[in-house]
Amino acid sequence: MYPLTFQPFVGRDYSSGGMFGKRILVLGDSHYGSVPEPTITRDVIGWYLDDSVEREGWMNTFLKFERSLVGHETDRTETSRIWNSLLFYNYLQVLLSGPREAGTDKQYADSADAFFEVIDQYKPEVIIVWGKRVWQHLPWNGWCEGNPLTVDGYDVDNGTYTRRDGGKVKVVCVYHPSVGYSWDYWYKVISLFI
């Protein structure tokens, strides 16, 4: 079992629900590199939010996702409000060597304790999972499959976790926003959960 290695990014308005009125955890997949820095998640979001940093290609993942939360194109001011309303955390607690690399089944299984530590500590009301790869590796402890949900003819994976304190957390899976992600479609899905 891996300890919580990569500290989540916690938006300054997350605990109050921010602009969405609910505590939302955005669950990514993994980080990659060679040196496991505990602050990498916070640093990545910090770079994305820094107005002085020129936009790079990888930042489109965050841009597309934030637009699917509000249903329209965003500017830097709204970007800051959105991300400061969220908790962002990558599930895998080991570094992968590069983008689009998948972790092993064991690496996902060994990251489960850290995942439960995060949801117990931060008590999200909604978890938005980025991609089928993470979705298919989520632990079964406290899990309840959701009712069938179809939006525009497509079935959407969803369910509920029961935290150790008995609180319920609604969970929905969206495509990973790095590729093939239509933010206007996913806005329809996500708005059902927020």
CYANA upper distance limits for C-alpha pairs under 8 A (distance plus 0.5 A):
  1 MET  CA    109 ALA  CA      8.26
  1 MET  CA    110 ASP  CA      4.72
  1 MET  CA    111 SER  CA      6.82
  1 MET  CA    112 ALA  CA      8.22
  1 MET  CA    113 ASP  CA      7.42
  2 TYR  CA     93 GLN  CA      6.90
  2 TYR  CA     94 VAL  CA      8.50
  2 TYR  CA    110 ASP  CA      6.03
  2 TYR  CA    111 SER  CA      6.01
  2 TYR  CA    113 ASP  CA      7.81
  2 TYR  CA    114 ALA  CA      7.41
  3 PRO  CA     93 GLN  CA      7.91
  3 PRO  CA    111 SER  CA      8.06
  3 PRO  CA    113 ASP  CA      7.81
  3 PRO  CA    114 ALA  CA      6.28
  4 LEU  CA     93 GLN  CA      7.09
  4 LEU  CA    114 ALA  CA      5.28
  4 LEU  CA    115 PHE  CA      8.39
  4 LEU  CA    117 GLU  CA      8.21
  5 THR  CA     36 PRO  CA      8.33
  5 THR  CA     38 PRO  CA      6.09
  5 THR  CA     93 GLN  CA      6.15
  5 THR  CA     94 VAL  CA      8.14
  6 PHE  CA     36 PRO  CA      8.39
  6 PHE  CA     37 GLU  CA      7.55
  6 PHE  CA     38 PRO  CA      4.93
  6 PHE  CA     39 THR  CA      6.59
  6 PHE  CA     40 ILE  CA      7.05
  6 PHE  CA     41 THR  CA      6.93
  6 PHE  CA     89 TYR  CA      8.46
  6 PHE  CA     90 ASN  CA      8.21
  6 PHE  CA     93 GLN  CA      6.95
  7 GLN  CA     38 PRO  CA      6.28
  7 GLN  CA     39 THR  CA      6.32
  7 GLN  CA     40 ILE  CA      8.15
  7 GLN  CA     41 THR  CA      7.02
  7 GLN  CA     42 ARG  CA      7.62
  7 GLN  CA     89 TYR  CA      7.95
  8 PRO  CA     39 THR  CA      8.45
  8 PRO  CA     41 THR  CA      6.43
  8 PRO  CA     42 ARG  CA      6.85
  8 PRO  CA     87 LEU  CA      7.27
  8 PRO  CA     88 PHE  CA      6.14
  8 PRO  CA     89 TYR  CA      5.16
  8 PRO  CA     90 ASN  CA      8.02
  9 PHE  CA     41 THR  CA      6.49
  9 PHE  CA     42 ARG  CA      5.09
  9 PHE  CA     45 ILE  CA      7.60
  9 PHE  CA     87 LEU  CA      6.12
  9 PHE  CA     88 PHE  CA      5.58
  9 PHE  CA     89 TYR  CA      7.01
 10 VAL  CA     14 TYR  CA      6.97
 10 VAL  CA     42 ARG  CA      8.39
 10 VAL  CA     84 ASN  CA      7.78
 10 VAL  CA     86 LEU  CA      6.96
 10 VAL  CA     87 LEU  CA      5.10
 10 VAL  CA     88 PHE  CA      7.14
 11 GLY  CA     83 TRP  CA      6.58
 11 GLY  CA     84 ASN  CA      4.15
 11 GLY  CA     85 SER  CA      5.79
 11 GLY  CA     86 LEU  CA      5.75
 11 GLY  CA     87 LEU  CA      6.42
 12 ARG  CA     84 ASN  CA      5.75
 12 ARG  CA     85 SER  CA      7.34
 13 ASP  CA     17 GLY  CA      6.91
 13 ASP  CA     18 GLY  CA      5.22
 13 ASP  CA     84 ASN  CA      6.02
 13 ASP  CA     85 SER  CA      5.35
 13 ASP  CA     86 LEU  CA      7.99
 14 TYR  CA     18 GLY  CA      6.01
 14 TYR  CA     23 ARG  CA      6.34
 14 TYR  CA     24 ILE  CA      7.95
 14 TYR  CA     84 ASN  CA      6.94
 14 TYR  CA     85 SER  CA      4.98
 14 TYR  CA     86 LEU  CA      5.67
 14 TYR  CA     87 LEU  CA      6.92
 15 SER  CA     23 ARG  CA      6.80
 15 SER  CA    122 TYR  CA      8.36
 16 SER  CA     21 GLY  CA      7.56
 16 SER  CA     22 LYS  CA      7.82
 16 SER  CA     23 ARG  CA      7.54
 17 GLY  CA     21 GLY  CA      4.73
 17 GLY  CA     22 LYS  CA      4.56
 17 GLY  CA     23 ARG  CA      5.02
 17 GLY  CA     24 ILE  CA      7.81
 17 GLY  CA     85 SER  CA      6.71
 17 GLY  CA     86 LEU  CA      8.33
 18 GLY  CA     22 LYS  CA      7.57
 18 GLY  CA     23 ARG  CA      8.08
 18 GLY  CA     81 ARG  CA      8.41
 18 GLY  CA     82 ILE  CA      8.42
 18 GLY  CA     84 ASN  CA      7.74
 18 GLY  CA     85 SER  CA      4.79
 18 GLY  CA     86 LEU  CA      8.04
 19 MET  CA     81 ARG  CA      7.68
 19 MET  CA     82 ILE  CA      7.44
 19 MET  CA     85 SER  CA      6.61
 20 PHE  CA     85 SER  CA      7.69
 20 PHE  CA    194 ILE  CA      7.30
 21 GLY  CA    194 ILE  CA      8.48
 22 LYS  CA    124 PRO  CA      8.29
 22 LYS  CA    125 GLU  CA      6.74
 22 LYS  CA    126 VAL  CA      7.83
 22 LYS  CA    194 ILE  CA      7.38
 23 ARG  CA     85 SER  CA      8.15
 23 ARG  CA     86 LEU  CA      7.38
 23 ARG  CA     87 LEU  CA      8.24
 23 ARG  CA    123 LYS  CA      7.99
 23 ARG  CA    124 PRO  CA      5.33
 23 ARG  CA    125 GLU  CA      5.75
 23 ARG  CA    126 VAL  CA      7.00
 24 ILE  CA     85 SER  CA      8.17
 24 ILE  CA     86 LEU  CA      5.95
 24 ILE  CA     87 LEU  CA      6.72
 24 ILE  CA    124 PRO  CA      5.99
 24 ILE  CA    125 GLU  CA      6.60
 24 ILE  CA    126 VAL  CA      5.38
 24 ILE  CA    127 ILE  CA      6.32
 24 ILE  CA    128 ILE  CA      7.91
 25 LEU  CA     86 LEU  CA      6.63
 25 LEU  CA     87 LEU  CA      5.19
 25 LEU  CA     88 PHE  CA      6.29
 25 LEU  CA     89 TYR  CA      7.83
 25 LEU  CA    124 PRO  CA      6.33
 25 LEU  CA    125 GLU  CA      8.37
 25 LEU  CA    126 VAL  CA      6.71
 25 LEU  CA    127 ILE  CA      5.19
 25 LEU  CA    128 ILE  CA      6.81
 26 VAL  CA     86 LEU  CA      7.57
 26 VAL  CA     87 LEU  CA      6.59
 26 VAL  CA     88 PHE  CA      5.31
 26 VAL  CA     89 TYR  CA      6.90
 26 VAL  CA    127 ILE  CA      6.32
 26 VAL  CA    128 ILE  CA      5.42
 26 VAL  CA    129 VAL  CA      6.70
 26 VAL  CA    130 TRP  CA      7.91
 27 LEU  CA     88 PHE  CA      6.63
 27 LEU  CA     89 TYR  CA      5.74
 27 LEU  CA     90 ASN  CA      6.14
 27 LEU  CA     91 TYR  CA      6.96
 27 LEU  CA    127 ILE  CA      7.25
 27 LEU  CA    128 ILE  CA      6.47
 27 LEU  CA    129 VAL  CA      5.26
 27 LEU  CA    130 TRP  CA      6.43
 28 GLY  CA     88 PHE  CA      7.88
 28 GLY  CA     89 TYR  CA      6.52
 28 GLY  CA     90 ASN  CA      4.85
 28 GLY  CA     91 TYR  CA      6.61
 28 GLY  CA    129 VAL  CA      6.94
 28 GLY  CA    130 TRP  CA      5.67
 28 GLY  CA    131 GLY  CA      8.32
 28 GLY  CA    134 VAL  CA      8.10
 29 ASP  CA     90 ASN  CA      5.47
 29 ASP  CA     91 TYR  CA      5.72
 29 ASP  CA     92 LEU  CA      6.59
 29 ASP  CA    130 TRP  CA      7.40
 29 ASP  CA    131 GLY  CA      8.27
 29 ASP  CA    133 ARG  CA      8.27
 29 ASP  CA    134 VAL  CA      6.40
 30 SER  CA     90 ASN  CA      5.67
 30 SER  CA     91 TYR  CA      6.73
 30 SER  CA     92 LEU  CA      5.68
 30 SER  CA     93 GLN  CA      7.97
 30 SER  CA     94 VAL  CA      8.12
 30 SER  CA     95 LEU  CA      7.42
 30 SER  CA     96 LEU  CA      7.59
 31 HIS  CA     40 ILE  CA      8.46
 31 HIS  CA     41 THR  CA      8.45
 31 HIS  CA     90 ASN  CA      7.64
 31 HIS  CA     92 LEU  CA      8.19
 31 HIS  CA     94 VAL  CA      8.09
 31 HIS  CA     95 LEU  CA      5.91
 31 HIS  CA     96 LEU  CA      6.78
 32 TYR  CA     95 LEU  CA      5.29
 32 TYR  CA     96 LEU  CA      4.89
 32 TYR  CA     97 SER  CA      5.74
 32 TYR  CA     98 GLY  CA      5.75
 32 TYR  CA     99 PRO  CA      7.20
 33 GLY  CA     95 LEU  CA      6.55
 33 GLY  CA     96 LEU  CA      6.88
 33 GLY  CA     97 SER  CA      6.00
 33 GLY  CA     98 GLY  CA      7.14
 34 SER  CA     95 LEU  CA      7.47
 34 SER  CA     97 SER  CA      7.44
 35 VAL  CA     95 LEU  CA      8.31
 36 PRO  CA     40 ILE  CA      8.28
 36 PRO  CA     94 VAL  CA      7.95
 36 PRO  CA     95 LEU  CA      6.89
 39 THR  CA     43 ASP  CA      6.45
 40 ILE  CA     44 VAL  CA      6.53
 41 THR  CA     45 ILE  CA      6.97
 41 THR  CA     88 PHE  CA      8.14
 41 THR  CA     89 TYR  CA      7.37
 41 THR  CA     90 ASN  CA      7.95
 42 ARG  CA     46 GLY  CA      6.48
 43 ASP  CA     47 TRP  CA      6.62
 44 VAL  CA     48 TYR  CA      6.79
 45 ILE  CA     49 LEU  CA      6.65
 46 GLY  CA     50 ASP  CA      6.55
 47 TRP  CA     53 VAL  CA      7.14
 48 TYR  CA     53 VAL  CA      7.98
 48 TYR  CA     55 ARG  CA      8.21
 48 TYR  CA     59 MET  CA      6.98
 48 TYR  CA     62 PHE  CA      8.46
 49 LEU  CA     76 ARG  CA      8.24
 49 LEU  CA     79 THR  CA      7.81
 49 LEU  CA     80 SER  CA      6.74
 51 ASP  CA     76 ARG  CA      7.89
 55 ARG  CA     59 MET  CA      7.01
 56 GLU  CA     60 ASN  CA      8.11
 58 TRP  CA     62 PHE  CA      8.45
 58 TRP  CA    178 SER  CA      8.13
 59 MET  CA     63 LEU  CA      6.85
 60 ASN  CA     64 LYS  CA      6.41
 60 ASN  CA    178 SER  CA      7.56
 61 THR  CA     65 PHE  CA      6.80
 61 THR  CA    177 PRO  CA      5.55
 61 THR  CA    178 SER  CA      5.02
 61 THR  CA    179 VAL  CA      8.27
 62 PHE  CA     66 GLU  CA      6.60
 62 PHE  CA    177 PRO  CA      7.85
 63 LEU  CA     67 ARG  CA      6.86
 63 LEU  CA     74 THR  CA      8.49
 63 LEU  CA     79 THR  CA      8.49
 64 LYS  CA     68 SER  CA      6.98
 64 LYS  CA    177 PRO  CA      6.79
 64 LYS  CA    181 TYR  CA      7.88
 64 LYS  CA    182 SER  CA      8.29
 64 LYS  CA    183 TRP  CA      6.35
 65 PHE  CA     69 LEU  CA      7.21
 65 PHE  CA    177 PRO  CA      6.40
 65 PHE  CA    183 TRP  CA      7.01
 66 GLU  CA     70 VAL  CA      7.35
 66 GLU  CA     74 THR  CA      8.29
 66 GLU  CA     79 THR  CA      7.62
 66 GLU  CA     82 ILE  CA      7.34
 66 GLU  CA     83 TRP  CA      8.27
 67 ARG  CA     71 GLY  CA      6.00
 67 ARG  CA     72 HIS  CA      6.02
 67 ARG  CA     73 GLU  CA      6.27
 67 ARG  CA     74 THR  CA      6.86
 67 ARG  CA    183 TRP  CA      6.48
 67 ARG  CA    184 ASP  CA      8.17
 67 ARG  CA    187 TYR  CA      8.10
 68 SER  CA     72 HIS  CA      7.92
 68 SER  CA    182 SER  CA      8.48
 68 SER  CA    183 TRP  CA      4.84
 68 SER  CA    184 ASP  CA      6.46
 68 SER  CA    185 TYR  CA      8.13
 68 SER  CA    186 TRP  CA      6.04
 68 SER  CA    187 TYR  CA      4.77
 68 SER  CA    190 ILE  CA      7.83
 69 LEU  CA    187 TYR  CA      6.19
 69 LEU  CA    190 ILE  CA      7.13
 69 LEU  CA    191 SER  CA      7.70
 70 VAL  CA    187 TYR  CA      7.30
 71 GLY  CA    183 TRP  CA      7.72
 71 GLY  CA    184 ASP  CA      6.39
 71 GLY  CA    187 TYR  CA      5.89
 71 GLY  CA    188 LYS  CA      8.48
 72 HIS  CA    184 ASP  CA      8.04
 74 THR  CA     78 GLU  CA      6.43
 74 THR  CA     79 THR  CA      6.81
 75 ASP  CA     79 THR  CA      6.52
 76 ARG  CA     80 SER  CA      6.80
 77 THR  CA     81 ARG  CA      7.05
 78 GLU  CA     82 ILE  CA      6.56
 79 THR  CA     83 TRP  CA      6.76
 80 SER  CA     84 ASN  CA      6.43
 81 ARG  CA     85 SER  CA      6.84
 82 ILE  CA     86 LEU  CA      7.39
 83 TRP  CA     87 LEU  CA      8.28
 91 TYR  CA    108 TYR  CA      8.18
 91 TYR  CA    111 SER  CA      7.22
 91 TYR  CA    115 PHE  CA      7.01
 91 TYR  CA    134 VAL  CA      7.87
 92 LEU  CA    103 GLY  CA      8.12
 92 LEU  CA    107 GLN  CA      7.40
 92 LEU  CA    108 TYR  CA      6.55
 92 LEU  CA    111 SER  CA      6.17
 93 GLN  CA    107 GLN  CA      8.33
 93 GLN  CA    111 SER  CA      6.23
 93 GLN  CA    114 ALA  CA      8.19
 94 VAL  CA    107 GLN  CA      7.92
 96 LEU  CA    101 GLU  CA      7.19
 96 LEU  CA    102 ALA  CA      8.17
 96 LEU  CA    103 GLY  CA      7.49
 97 SER  CA    101 GLU  CA      7.67
102 ALA  CA    133 ARG  CA      8.45
103 GLY  CA    107 GLN  CA      6.49
103 GLY  CA    108 TYR  CA      7.22
104 THR  CA    108 TYR  CA      6.96
105 ASP  CA    109 ALA  CA      6.67
105 ASP  CA    137 HIS  CA      7.88
106 LYS  CA    110 ASP  CA      6.41
107 GLN  CA    111 SER  CA      6.76
108 TYR  CA    112 ALA  CA      7.34
108 TYR  CA    137 HIS  CA      6.62
108 TYR  CA    138 LEU  CA      8.25
109 ALA  CA    137 HIS  CA      7.70
109 ALA  CA    139 PRO  CA      7.75
111 SER  CA    115 PHE  CA      6.99
112 ALA  CA    116 PHE  CA      6.86
112 ALA  CA    138 LEU  CA      7.93
112 ALA  CA    139 PRO  CA      6.73
113 ASP  CA    117 GLU  CA      6.64
114 ALA  CA    118 VAL  CA      6.79
115 PHE  CA    119 ILE  CA      6.91
116 PHE  CA    120 ASP  CA      6.39
116 PHE  CA    163 ARG  CA      8.30
117 GLU  CA    121 GLN  CA      6.52
118 VAL  CA    122 TYR  CA      6.44
118 VAL  CA    123 LYS  CA      8.32
119 ILE  CA    123 LYS  CA      5.63
119 ILE  CA    124 PRO  CA      6.71
119 ILE  CA    163 ARG  CA      7.59
120 ASP  CA    163 ARG  CA      6.67
120 ASP  CA    164 ARG  CA      7.19
120 ASP  CA    165 ASP  CA      8.01
123 LYS  CA    163 ARG  CA      8.36
123 LYS  CA    167 GLY  CA      8.35
124 PRO  CA    169 VAL  CA      6.92
125 GLU  CA    168 LYS  CA      7.44
125 GLU  CA    169 VAL  CA      5.25
125 GLU  CA    170 LYS  CA      6.76
126 VAL  CA    169 VAL  CA      5.92
126 VAL  CA    170 LYS  CA      5.25
126 VAL  CA    171 VAL  CA      6.25
126 VAL  CA    172 VAL  CA      8.45
126 VAL  CA    193 PHE  CA      7.74
126 VAL  CA    194 ILE  CA      7.87
127 ILE  CA    169 VAL  CA      7.45
127 ILE  CA    170 LYS  CA      6.72
127 ILE  CA    171 VAL  CA      5.16
127 ILE  CA    172 VAL  CA      6.94
128 ILE  CA    171 VAL  CA      6.47
128 ILE  CA    172 VAL  CA      5.70
128 ILE  CA    173 CYS  CA      6.44
128 ILE  CA    174 VAL  CA      7.47
129 VAL  CA    134 VAL  CA      7.59
129 VAL  CA    135 TRP  CA      7.02
129 VAL  CA    171 VAL  CA      7.76
129 VAL  CA    172 VAL  CA      6.61
129 VAL  CA    173 CYS  CA      5.18
129 VAL  CA    174 VAL  CA      6.59
130 TRP  CA    134 VAL  CA      7.53
130 TRP  CA    135 TRP  CA      8.24
130 TRP  CA    173 CYS  CA      6.81
130 TRP  CA    174 VAL  CA      6.02
130 TRP  CA    175 TYR  CA      6.38
130 TRP  CA    176 HIS  CA      5.04
130 TRP  CA    177 PRO  CA      7.51
131 GLY  CA    135 TRP  CA      6.86
131 GLY  CA    173 CYS  CA      6.91
131 GLY  CA    174 VAL  CA      6.26
131 GLY  CA    175 TYR  CA      5.08
131 GLY  CA    176 HIS  CA      4.72
131 GLY  CA    177 PRO  CA      8.44
132 LYS  CA    136 GLN  CA      6.36
132 LYS  CA    173 CYS  CA      7.53
132 LYS  CA    174 VAL  CA      8.20
132 LYS  CA    175 TYR  CA      7.34
132 LYS  CA    176 HIS  CA      8.17
133 ARG  CA    137 HIS  CA      7.10
134 VAL  CA    138 LEU  CA      6.76
135 TRP  CA    173 CYS  CA      7.06
139 PRO  CA    143 TRP  CA      8.15
141 ASN  CA    161 TYR  CA      8.49
142 GLY  CA    161 TYR  CA      5.78
142 GLY  CA    162 THR  CA      5.45
142 GLY  CA    163 ARG  CA      7.42
143 TRP  CA    159 GLY  CA      7.72
143 TRP  CA    160 THR  CA      6.36
143 TRP  CA    161 TYR  CA      5.15
143 TRP  CA    162 THR  CA      7.11
144 CYS  CA    159 GLY  CA      6.15
144 CYS  CA    160 THR  CA      5.69
144 CYS  CA    161 TYR  CA      6.83
145 GLU  CA    158 ASN  CA      7.16
145 GLU  CA    159 GLY  CA      4.92
145 GLU  CA    160 THR  CA      7.02
146 GLY  CA    157 ASP  CA      8.03
146 GLY  CA    158 ASN  CA      5.52
146 GLY  CA    159 GLY  CA      4.22
146 GLY  CA    160 THR  CA      6.98
147 ASN  CA    158 ASN  CA      7.97
147 ASN  CA    159 GLY  CA      7.87
148 PRO  CA    155 ASP  CA      7.72
148 PRO  CA    156 VAL  CA      8.02
148 PRO  CA    157 ASP  CA      8.32
148 PRO  CA    158 ASN  CA      8.49
149 LEU  CA    155 ASP  CA      6.19
149 LEU  CA    156 VAL  CA      5.98
149 LEU  CA    157 ASP  CA      7.85
149 LEU  CA    158 ASN  CA      8.20
150 THR  CA    154 TYR  CA      5.68
150 THR  CA    155 ASP  CA      4.83
150 THR  CA    156 VAL  CA      6.40
151 VAL  CA    155 ASP  CA      7.02
151 VAL  CA    156 VAL  CA      7.67
151 VAL  CA    188 LYS  CA      8.05
151 VAL  CA    189 VAL  CA      7.20
156 VAL  CA    172 VAL  CA      7.92
156 VAL  CA    173 CYS  CA      7.38
156 VAL  CA    174 VAL  CA      8.23
156 VAL  CA    189 VAL  CA      8.40
157 ASP  CA    172 VAL  CA      6.45
157 ASP  CA    173 CYS  CA      5.97
158 ASN  CA    170 LYS  CA      8.06
158 ASN  CA    171 VAL  CA      5.91
158 ASN  CA    172 VAL  CA      4.80
158 ASN  CA    173 CYS  CA      6.72
159 GLY  CA    170 LYS  CA      6.54
159 GLY  CA    171 VAL  CA      5.69
159 GLY  CA    172 VAL  CA      7.13
160 THR  CA    168 LYS  CA      7.00
160 THR  CA    169 VAL  CA      5.88
160 THR  CA    170 LYS  CA      5.06
160 THR  CA    171 VAL  CA      6.03
161 TYR  CA    168 LYS  CA      6.26
161 TYR  CA    169 VAL  CA      5.57
161 TYR  CA    170 LYS  CA      7.14
161 TYR  CA    171 VAL  CA      7.80
162 THR  CA    166 GLY  CA      6.18
162 THR  CA    167 GLY  CA      6.14
162 THR  CA    168 LYS  CA      5.15
162 THR  CA    169 VAL  CA      6.80
163 ARG  CA    167 GLY  CA      5.71
163 ARG  CA    168 LYS  CA      6.73
163 ARG  CA    169 VAL  CA      7.80
170 LYS  CA    193 PHE  CA      8.01
172 VAL  CA    190 ILE  CA      8.35
172 VAL  CA    193 PHE  CA      8.35
174 VAL  CA    186 TRP  CA      7.49
175 TYR  CA    180 GLY  CA      8.13
175 TYR  CA    181 TYR  CA      6.77
176 HIS  CA    180 GLY  CA      8.39
176 HIS  CA    181 TYR  CA      7.37
177 PRO  CA    181 TYR  CA      5.55
181 TYR  CA    186 TRP  CA      8.42
182 SER  CA    186 TRP  CA      6.87
183 TRP  CA    187 TYR  CA      6.43
184 ASP  CA    188 LYS  CA      7.33
185 TYR  CA    189 VAL  CA      7.37
186 TRP  CA    190 ILE  CA      6.45
187 TYR  CA    191 SER  CA      6.27
188 LYS  CA    192 LEU  CA      7.27
189 VAL  CA    193 PHE  CA      7.75
190 ILE  CA    194 ILE  CA      6.87
